[in-house]
Amino acid sequence: MSLAVLDILRGLQSVVLILGLIVVYYASKGYRKTKSKSLLFLALGFVFVAVGAALAGLFFEFLNYDLTSVAAIEAGAEVVGFSLIVYSIVGSRD
């Protein structure tokens, strides 16, 4: 993979992490204020989505995992994260 493509991937992974952590911050702030379980599950879901993306990038960069393994790690974290987000919207009863 060329250096330019890797730089773009690094940048996008960083943006995903930053935006995800911003959502986590506000959802957890809302949870502390309201004690709403929906907001707690929303925050946890975005933790998995954001951190999963970051971990995938770190595994690729520093632990020399191949792209298939990294994609599997990221997809697994996203499945857990989005499942928690869906539960926060439709399944959680406060």
N, C-alpha and C positions, 0 to 999 in steps of 0.2 A: 504494500500500500504506500502511496506517495506521502511525502511529508506534509503537503498542503491538505490532503484529505484527513490525515491524522490530527492536524491542527484544528480543522473544522470540527471533527468529532470531539476533541478535548473541549473546545469552546461550547459546543452544544451541551455536553455533559455537565459542564460548569453552570450553564444557564438553568438546566433542569434542576440541579441541586439547589441553587440559590432560590429559584422560584418555589420549589417544593418546600424548602425550609421557611420561606416567608408564609406560605399557607399554613404550615405546621404551627408557626408562632401565633398567628391570629386565631387559629382553631383552638389551640391550647389556652390562649388568653380568654377566649369565649367560654371554654369549658370551666376554667377557674372561676369565672364570674357567674355563670348560670348553673353549673353542675349538670349540664345536659350531656347524657351519654352519647347522643348523636355526634356532638362536637368532639368528644373523646375519640370515638371510632373514626371520625373524619381525619383527625390529626394523626392517629396511628396509621391509617391507610396511606396518607401522604408521606409519612416517615418511610414506609416500605418502598414506595415509588421513588422517592428522591434518593434515599440511601442505596437502594438497589442499583440505580443508575450509576451512582458514584462508585460503589464497590466493583461493579463490572468494569468500569474504566480503570480503577486501581489494579484489579487482577490482570487486566490486559497489559497495562504499562509496566508494572513492577514485578509481577509474579509470572509473566510470560505465558499466560493462558491463551489458548487459541480463540479465534473469534466465535467459533461454535459454542465453546464452553462459556464464554462471556455472555453470549446471547441467551443461553439457557439460564444462567444465573440472573440476568436482568429480567427475563420473562417470568421466572419463578417469583421474584420479588414483586413484579408488577401484578401478577395474578393475586397474590396475597393482599397487596395494597388496594387494588381496585375492588376486591371482594369486601374488604373492610369499608371502603367508601360506599359501595352499594348498600351494605348492611346499615351504615350510618343514615342513609337516605330512606330506605324502605323497611328495614327490619328492627331498628332500635326503638324501643318504647321507653320514653323518659318517665 
